[in-house]
C-alpha cells in the first residue's frame, strides 16, 4: 500500500476506538506500521537526477536500507 491509500489507513489507525470498531483499528494499525521504503534503484535514479552520476562522492556515507519509511517522503 502506498500514497493516498496508505495515508488514509494511517489516519484511520489513530482514531478513537469509540468511533471505529476495534477490529478495523487493528488492521489499520498494521497498515500504519508497514510503510514500504523506496526501492534502491529508484533512490539511485532520483539521486543521480538531483546530484549527478557521482552523487555518492558528495556524501560521507549513505545507508542503502532506511531505518524508517513514511508515506510522504524519506
C-alpha positions, 0 to 999 in steps of 0.5 A, spaced: 500 500 500 502 506 498 500 514 497 493 516 498 491 509 500 496 508 505 495 515 508 488 514 509 489 507 513 494 511 517 489 516 519 484 511 520 489 507 525 489 513 530 482 514 531 478 513 537 476 506 538 469 509 540 468 511 533 471 505 529 470 498 531 476 495 534 477 490 529 478 495 523 483 499 528 487 493 528 488 492 521 489 499 520 494 499 525 498 494 521 497 498 515 500 504 519 506 500 521 508 497 514 510 503 510 514 500 504 521 504 503 523 506 496 526 501 492 534 502 491 534 503 484 529 508 484 533 512 490 539 511 485 535 514 479 532 520 483 539 521 486 543 521 480 537 526 477 538 531 483 546 530 484 549 527 478 552 520 476 557 521 482 552 523 487 555 518 492 562 522 492 558 528 495 556 524 501 560 521 507 556 515 507 549 513 505 545 507 508 542 503 502 536 500 507 532 506 511 531 505 518 524 508 517 519 509 511 513 514 511 508 515 506 510 522 504 517 522 503 524 519 506 
